[in-house]
């Protein structure tokens, strides 16, 4: 049975955030999103209309809830809250503040967060880690991975509310977030509907990461992407990434990169 999204206000108020850990602290209480900022207060900022507060949260959300691709106790309910906000008609006005004109929309940033979490529990991510660590890798056995995977159909409800958004930035972010979410067995049948959108919109996006994400997704779904300019871009990107990882390996470093690395790849 596919789980339904809760009311975001009820979820925020009734979740025991103090019992859920984050990178910044052992509980979701004061300081769990950095000095003086609790998880509950951080999430509440999204509908506050306060530009500084929202910026502060986005500057910390990756480290607080997905630091070094680690899943924390608060990661799943926080992601569920974001999805619920996006699907909630009563929250729509608050998620389109007047000050965002000319900036990347708040809803697009929330969708980016959903995409980041979905990627961490995706099939491609699990395969990547198996290649690095070996057949004894049991990423899918983690209780937190299983929890987030079980909620993917509900997360997709939040994403699907934005798939036809009139704002192209929001629409593209929704398409990008949908790709890893459609690894869920309950959602596999929706890939057929999304393929034309990925081919005709996301694969030719002005956003480099969206173009490459579309090609990777289409290839994983068995689609031919050789006719796209982004196909060649992806080959070039992967070659540079390989060369960079070989360089790090030669220096005695792990062939992984991310926010914890001493240096970043030259691309």
C-alpha positions as CSV (number, residue, x, y, z in Angstrom):
1,X,0.0,0.0,0.0
2,X,1.3,3.4,-1.0
3,X,1.7,5.7,2.0
4,X,0.0,9.1,1.8
5,X,1.5,12.4,2.6
6,X,0.6,13.9,6.0
7,X,-0.5,17.4,6.6
8,X,2.8,19.3,6.8
9,X,1.6,21.4,9.8
10,X,0.6,18.3,11.7
11,X,3.8,16.5,10.8
12,X,5.9,19.5,12.0
13,X,4.0,19.9,15.3
14,X,3.6,16.2,16.3
15,X,7.0,14.7,15.3
16,X,9.3,14.3,18.3
17,X,12.2,16.1,16.7
18,X,14.1,16.0,19.9
19,X,14.4,12.2,19.6
20,X,15.9,12.4,16.1
21,X,19.6,12.9,15.6
22,X,21.3,15.1,13.0
23,X,25.0,15.7,12.1
24,X,25.2,18.7,14.5
25,X,23.8,16.9,17.5
26,X,22.5,13.8,19.1
27,X,18.9,15.1,19.1
28,X,16.7,17.4,17.1
29,X,16.6,20.0,19.8
30,X,18.3,23.4,19.9
31,X,21.5,23.4,18.0
32,X,20.7,20.4,15.8
33,X,20.9,22.6,12.7
34,X,23.9,24.5,14.0
35,X,24.1,26.9,17.0
36,X,20.7,28.0,18.2
37,X,18.7,26.4,15.5
38,X,16.5,23.3,16.1
39,X,15.3,20.9,13.4
40,X,11.7,22.0,14.0
41,X,12.5,25.7,13.8
42,X,14.7,25.1,10.7
43,X,11.9,23.4,8.8
44,X,9.3,25.9,9.9
45,X,11.4,28.6,8.3
46,X,10.5,27.4,4.8
47,X,7.0,28.9,5.1
48,X,8.1,31.9,7.2
49,X,8.7,34.3,4.3
50,X,11.9,35.3,6.1
51,X,14.7,35.4,3.5
52,X,17.6,35.3,5.9
53,X,16.1,32.5,7.9
54,X,15.4,30.4,4.8
55,X,18.9,31.1,3.5
56,X,20.4,30.0,6.8
57,X,18.5,26.7,6.7
58,X,19.5,25.9,3.1
59,X,23.1,26.7,4.0
60,X,23.0,24.0,6.7
61,X,20.5,21.4,5.6
62,X,23.0,19.4,3.6
63,X,25.5,19.1,6.5
64,X,22.7,18.7,9.2
65,X,20.8,15.9,7.5
66,X,23.0,14.4,4.7
67,X,26.5,15.1,5.8
68,X,29.0,13.0,3.7
69,X,25.9,11.2,2.3
70,X,25.0,9.9,5.8
71,X,21.4,9.4,6.7
72,X,20.3,10.6,10.2
73,X,17.2,10.0,12.3
74,X,15.8,13.3,11.2
75,X,16.5,12.9,7.5
76,X,13.4,10.9,6.5
77,X,10.8,12.9,8.4
78,X,12.4,16.2,7.3
79,X,12.2,15.0,3.7
80,X,8.6,13.9,4.2
81,X,7.8,17.4,5.5
82,X,9.4,19.0,2.4
83,X,7.3,16.7,0.1
84,X,4.2,17.5,2.1
85,X,4.8,21.2,1.8
86,X,5.2,21.0,-2.0
87,X,1.9,19.0,-2.3
88,X,0.0,21.2,0.0
89,X,-2.2,23.9,-1.7
90,X,-2.4,26.0,1.5
91,X,1.4,26.3,1.6
92,X,1.8,27.3,-2.0
93,X,1.7,31.1,-1.4
94,X,4.2,30.9,1.4
95,X,6.6,28.9,-0.9
96,X,6.6,31.7,-3.5
97,X,7.8,34.7,-1.6
98,X,8.0,38.0,-3.4
99,X,11.7,38.4,-2.7
100,X,12.7,35.4,-4.8
101,X,12.0,37.2,-8.1
102,X,15.1,36.7,-10.2
103,X,16.5,34.1,-7.9
104,X,16.3,30.3,-8.0
105,X,12.8,29.6,-6.7
106,X,12.4,28.2,-3.1
107,X,10.3,25.3,-4.5
108,X,13.1,24.4,-6.9
109,X,15.5,24.3,-3.9
110,X,13.2,22.1,-1.9
111,X,13.0,19.8,-4.9
112,X,16.8,19.7,-5.1
113,X,16.8,18.5,-1.5
114,X,14.3,15.8,-2.3
115,X,16.5,14.7,-5.3
116,X,19.6,14.6,-3.1
117,X,17.9,12.3,-0.6
118,X,16.4,10.1,-3.3
119,X,19.8,9.7,-5.0
120,X,21.4,8.5,-1.8
121,X,18.9,5.5,-1.7
122,X,18.8,5.0,-5.4
123,X,19.8,1.8,-7.3
124,X,22.6,3.6,-9.0
125,X,24.1,4.8,-5.7
126,X,23.9,1.3,-4.3
127,X,25.7,-0.2,-7.4
128,X,28.4,2.5,-7.2
129,X,29.2,1.6,-3.6
130,X,29.2,-2.1,-4.4
131,X,31.8,-1.5,-7.1
132,X,33.9,0.4,-4.6
133,X,33.5,-1.8,-1.5
134,X,32.7,-5.2,-3.1
135,X,29.9,-7.8,-2.9
136,X,29.8,-7.7,0.9
137,X,28.3,-4.2,0.7
138,X,24.9,-4.1,2.4
139,X,23.7,-0.6,1.9
140,X,20.1,-1.7,1.3
141,X,20.1,-3.5,4.7
142,X,20.4,-0.2,6.6
143,X,17.2,0.6,8.5
144,X,17.4,4.2,7.5
145,X,17.8,3.4,3.9
146,X,14.8,1.0,4.1
147,X,12.8,3.7,5.8
148,X,13.4,6.3,3.2
149,X,12.9,3.9,0.3
150,X,9.5,2.9,1.8
151,X,8.5,6.6,1.6
152,X,9.5,7.2,-2.0
153,X,6.0,7.0,-3.4
154,X,4.9,9.6,-0.9
155,X,7.9,11.8,-1.7
156,X,6.9,11.5,-5.3
157,X,3.5,13.0,-4.5
158,X,5.3,16.2,-3.6
159,X,7.4,16.1,-6.7
160,X,4.5,15.3,-9.0
161,X,2.7,18.4,-7.8
162,X,5.4,20.4,-9.5
163,X,5.9,18.4,-12.7
164,X,3.7,20.8,-14.7
165,X,4.6,24.0,-12.9
166,X,4.6,27.1,-15.1
167,X,8.0,28.1,-13.7
168,X,10.6,26.2,-15.8
169,X,13.1,26.1,-13.0
170,X,10.6,24.4,-10.7
171,X,9.4,22.1,-13.4
172,X,13.0,21.0,-14.3
173,X,13.9,20.5,-10.6
174,X,10.8,18.3,-10.3
175,X,11.8,16.2,-13.4
176,X,15.3,15.8,-12.0
177,X,13.9,14.7,-8.6
178,X,11.6,12.2,-10.2
179,X,14.4,10.2,-11.8
180,X,15.8,8.6,-8.6
181,X,12.4,8.3,-7.0
182,X,11.2,6.1,-9.9
183,X,13.5,3.4,-8.7
184,X,10.7,2.5,-6.2
185,X,9.0,-0.7,-7.4
186,X,5.6,1.0,-6.9
187,X,6.6,3.8,-9.3
188,X,8.4,1.9,-12.1
189,X,5.3,2.1,-14.3
190,X,5.6,5.9,-14.3
191,X,8.9,5.9,-16.1
192,X,7.2,5.5,-19.5
193,X,5.3,8.8,-18.9
194,X,8.5,10.6,-17.8
195,X,10.7,9.5,-20.7
196,X,9.4,11.9,-23.3
197,X,9.8,14.8,-20.8
198,X,13.4,13.8,-20.1
199,X,14.2,13.5,-23.7
200,X,12.5,16.7,-24.9
201,X,13.0,19.0,-22.0
202,X,15.5,17.9,-19.3
203,X,18.1,16.5,-21.7
204,X,18.3,19.8,-23.5
205,X,18.1,22.0,-20.4
206,X,20.3,25.1,-20.0
207,X,21.3,23.6,-16.7
208,X,24.4,21.4,-17.1
209,X,23.6,19.1,-14.1
210,X,20.0,18.6,-15.3
211,X,21.2,17.6,-18.8
212,X,23.6,15.1,-17.5
213,X,21.1,13.8,-15.0
214,X,18.6,13.2,-17.7
215,X,21.1,11.3,-19.8
216,X,22.1,9.1,-16.9
217,X,18.5,8.4,-16.0
218,X,17.5,7.6,-19.6
219,X,20.5,5.3,-20.0
220,X,19.6,3.5,-16.8
221,X,16.1,2.9,-18.1
222,X,17.4,1.4,-21.4
223,X,16.9,4.4,-23.6
224,X,19.2,5.4,-26.5
225,X,20.8,8.8,-25.8
226,X,23.5,8.8,-28.4
227,X,21.8,11.5,-30.4
228,X,21.9,14.1,-27.6
229,X,24.7,16.6,-27.2
230,X,24.5,15.9,-23.4
231,X,25.5,12.3,-24.2
232,X,28.9,13.5,-25.3
233,X,29.0,15.9,-22.4
234,X,28.5,13.0,-20.0
235,X,31.3,10.9,-21.6
236,X,33.6,13.9,-21.3
237,X,32.6,14.4,-17.6
238,X,33.1,10.8,-16.8
239,X,36.5,10.8,-18.4
240,X,37.6,13.8,-16.4
241,X,36.2,12.2,-13.2
242,X,38.1,9.0,-14.0
243,X,41.3,10.9,-14.5
244,X,40.8,12.9,-11.3
245,X,40.1,9.7,-9.3
246,X,43.2,8.0,-10.7
247,X,45.3,11.0,-9.7
248,X,43.9,10.8,-6.1
249,X,44.5,7.1,-6.1
250,X,48.1,7.6,-7.2
251,X,48.5,10.0,-4.2
252,X,47.3,7.3,-1.8
253,X,43.9,8.8,-1.4
254,X,40.5,7.2,-1.6
255,X,39.0,7.4,-5.1
256,X,35.9,9.1,-3.8
257,X,35.0,12.7,-3.8
258,X,32.6,14.9,-1.9
259,X,32.4,17.7,0.6
260,X,34.8,15.8,2.9
261,X,37.6,15.6,0.3
262,X,40.8,17.6,0.6
263,X,40.4,18.9,-2.9
264,X,37.6,19.0,-5.4
265,X,37.6,17.7,-9.0
266,X,38.5,20.3,-11.7
267,X,35.0,20.4,-13.2
